[in-house]
Amino acid sequence: MFFDDYPLFATTSKTASSTSRLNLRHLAMIEANKDILDGARVLDLASHDGRWSFAALKAGAAHVTGVEARQGLVEGAEKTFAEYGVDKGAYDFVHGDLFAVLQEQDFDVDVVLCLGFMYHTLRYPELLHGITSTTPTHCVIDTKIIQNDQPTVLLRTNDTRAQSAAAKDNTAHGSTVIAGWPSLPALHMLLHTYGMDLEDQFDWPGLLAGNQDLLASVRDYHTEGRVTLRYRRRGDAGP
């Protein structure tokens, strides 16, 4: 599977880096969206160690820009890309708070990847305004959710000192920021408000049904506590 061929990504981060989990998430977030990534200009928000930027390029993306708040992860991504011989003209990594970057820089992209970030923030209007300002045709979101049939957000706290949590920004109090876990109806309402509607939801339970060997590394998806969604901007015709 994909990350078996690129084992460095199992070592470049402390966050959810088991090869089994990476491979299964690759199926859901990249392989299932290969049709929209092929030839696309991609913006990868909270790009971490570059794992999904790299995978998007291998799926045929023309160019990827990753935005990441932690300098060490940006440096690690650039080192890994160099190790794997990725054309330097095919990617950029921007170190900075993604809200500031979205506000200060102009992007014109086809696909936005927002993978593993929405449950680390409560700044949804700001985030989605920034995403829609890049005029993407599609946005792929992977996030933890709460089970509720109403558009609800559960408040959480994040300790910004942990690599697996939110990065510190100008809303933090000491090392703590407030984040939210949205329900699925909340996600749909948020995206619809900013001009995007659900096009597809990856069938994690179907992939994992009856396969106990796979469950251990992605149990959160099996219990539908985490989802992978693809949204299309309204007004963009289908293929």
C-alpha positions in Angstrom: 0.0 0.0 0.0 1.0 3.6 -0.5 3.0 4.4 2.7 4.8 1.1 2.6 6.5 2.6 -0.4 7.3 5.8 1.4 8.3 4.7 5.0 9.9 8.0 6.0 6.4 9.3 6.9 6.2 6.8 9.7 9.1 8.5 11.4 8.6 12.2 10.6 5.8 12.9 13.1 4.6 11.7 16.5 1.0 12.0 15.4 -1.0 9.0 14.1 1.9 7.7 12.0 1.4 4.0 12.1 1.7 2.7 8.5 -1.6 0.8 8.7 -3.5 4.0 9.7 -1.7 6.1 7.1 -2.5 3.6 4.4 -6.2 3.3 5.2 -6.5 7.1 5.4 -4.8 7.4 2.1 -7.5 5.2 0.5 -10.2 7.4 1.9 -8.7 10.9 1.5 -6.5 10.6 -1.5 -7.2 7.5 -3.6 -11.0 8.1 -3.4 -10.5 11.7 -4.6 -7.9 10.9 -7.3 -10.4 12.2 -10.0 -10.3 15.7 -8.5 -6.7 15.7 -7.6 -5.3 14.8 -11.0 -3.9 17.9 -12.6 -5.2 20.1 -9.7 -3.7 23.0 -7.8 -4.1 22.0 -4.2 -4.0 23.8 -0.9 -3.2 21.6 2.1 -4.2 23.3 5.3 -2.3 22.3 8.5 -0.1 20.2 6.3 1.9 18.8 9.2 4.9 16.7 8.0 3.8 17.0 4.3 2.3 13.5 4.2 -0.9 14.4 2.4 0.7 17.1 0.2 3.1 14.4 -1.0 0.3 11.9 -1.5 -1.7 14.5 -3.5 1.3 15.0 -5.8 1.6 11.3 -6.3 -2.1 11.2 -7.2 -1.4 13.6 -10.0 -1.8 17.1 -8.5 0.0 19.7 -10.6 1.1 21.8 -7.6 0.5 21.6 -3.8 0.9 24.4 -1.3 1.1 23.3 2.3 0.4 25.7 5.2 1.7 24.7 8.6 2.2 26.6 11.9 5.0 24.5 13.4 8.4 25.3 11.9 9.9 21.9 12.7 7.2 20.1 10.7 7.7 22.4 7.7 11.5 21.8 7.8 10.8 18.1 8.1 8.4 18.1 5.2 11.0 19.9 3.0 13.7 17.4 4.0 11.4 14.4 3.2 10.4 15.8 -0.1 14.1 16.3 -1.0 14.9 12.7 0.1 12.2 11.4 -2.2 13.3 13.6 -5.1 10.1 15.7 -5.5 10.4 18.4 -8.1 10.9 21.7 -6.1 8.6 23.5 -8.6 5.7 21.2 -7.7 5.2 22.4 -4.1 5.6 25.2 -1.6 5.4 25.0 2.2 4.3 28.2 4.0 5.2 28.4 7.7 2.6 30.4 9.6 -0.8 30.6 11.3 -3.2 29.4 8.6 -5.8 32.0 9.5 -3.2 34.8 8.9 -1.9 33.1 5.8 -5.3 32.8 4.3 -6.0 36.4 5.1 -2.7 37.8 3.8 -1.9 35.6 0.8 -3.9 35.1 -2.4 -4.4 31.5 -3.5 -6.2 30.3 -6.6 -6.7 26.5 -6.3 -8.9 23.7 -7.4 -8.9 21.6 -4.3 -8.5 22.4 -0.6 -7.5 19.6 1.8 -8.6 20.3 5.4 -7.5 17.0 7.0 -7.5 16.5 10.8 -7.9 20.2 11.6 -11.5 21.2 12.1 -11.7 19.6 15.5 -8.7 21.8 16.6 -10.4 25.1 16.1 -13.6 27.0 16.9 -12.9 29.7 14.3 -15.2 28.1 11.7 -16.5 31.3 9.9 -12.9 32.6 9.6 -11.7 29.2 8.3 -14.4 28.7 5.8 -14.3 32.3 4.6 -10.5 31.8 4.0 -11.2 28.5 2.2 -13.8 29.9 -0.1 -11.6 32.9 -0.9 -9.3 30.5 -2.7 -12.2 29.7 -5.1 -11.8 25.9 -5.0 -14.1 23.6 -6.9 -13.7 21.0 -4.1 -12.9 20.8 -0.4 -12.0 17.5 1.2 -12.5 17.4 5.0 -11.5 14.7 7.4 -12.5 15.4 11.0 -13.6 14.0 14.3 -17.3 14.6 14.9 -19.9 14.1 17.6 -23.1 12.0 17.1 -26.0 14.4 17.1 -28.8 14.9 14.5 -28.8 18.6 15.2 -26.2 21.2 14.0 -24.2 21.1 17.2 -20.6 21.8 18.3 -19.1 20.3 21.4 -16.5 22.6 23.0 -13.1 21.1 23.9 -9.8 22.5 25.0 -6.5 21.9 23.3 -3.0 22.0 24.9 -0.9 23.7 22.2 2.3 22.1 23.5 1.2 18.7 22.1 2.0 18.1 18.5 -1.3 16.3 18.0 -3.3 19.3 19.2 -3.9 22.8 17.9 -1.0 25.1 17.3 -0.8 28.2 19.4 -2.4 31.3 17.8 -3.4 34.8 18.9 -6.6 33.5 20.5 -4.7 31.2 23.0 -4.8 31.7 26.7 -1.3 30.6 27.8 -0.9 27.2 26.1 -4.7 26.5 25.8 -7.1 27.2 23.0 -10.8 26.4 22.7 -11.7 24.0 19.9 -14.9 22.3 18.8 -16.1 18.9 17.6 -18.9 19.5 15.1 -21.8 17.1 14.4 -22.3 16.1 10.8 -25.3 18.4 10.4 -23.2 21.2 11.7 -20.5 20.5 9.1 -23.1 20.5 6.3 -24.6 23.7 7.5 -21.3 25.4 7.8 -20.1 24.4 4.4 -23.5 25.2 2.8 -23.4 28.7 4.3 -20.1 29.2 2.6 -21.3 28.0 -0.8 -20.3 24.3 -0.7 -22.5 21.2 -0.6 -21.7 17.6 0.2 -20.8 15.6 -2.9 -19.5 12.3 -1.3 -18.9 10.7 2.1 -16.3 7.9 2.2 -17.8 4.6 3.4 -15.6 3.8 6.3 -17.9 1.3 7.9 -18.2 -0.5 4.6 -14.5 -0.7 4.2 -13.9 -2.0 7.7 -16.9 -4.3 8.0 -15.9 -7.8 9.1 -12.2 -7.0 9.0 -10.9 -7.1 12.5 -7.3 -6.7 11.3 -8.0 -3.2 10.1 -10.0 -2.0 13.0 -7.3 -1.5 15.5 -5.6 1.4 13.8 -8.8 3.2 12.6 -11.5 2.4 15.2 -12.6 6.0 15.3 -13.7 5.8 11.7 -15.5 2.5 12.3 -17.6 3.9 15.1 -18.3 7.0 12.9 -16.6 9.3 15.4 -14.6 10.5 12.5 -15.5 11.1 8.8 -14.0 11.8 5.4 -16.2 14.2 3.3 -16.0 15.8 -0.1 -17.7 19.0 -0.8 -18.3 20.8 -4.1 -18.7 24.5 -4.6 -22.2 25.3 -5.7 -22.5 26.4 -9.3 -19.6 24.1 -10.5 -20.9 21.5 -12.9 -20.2 17.9 -12.3 -17.9 15.8 -14.5 
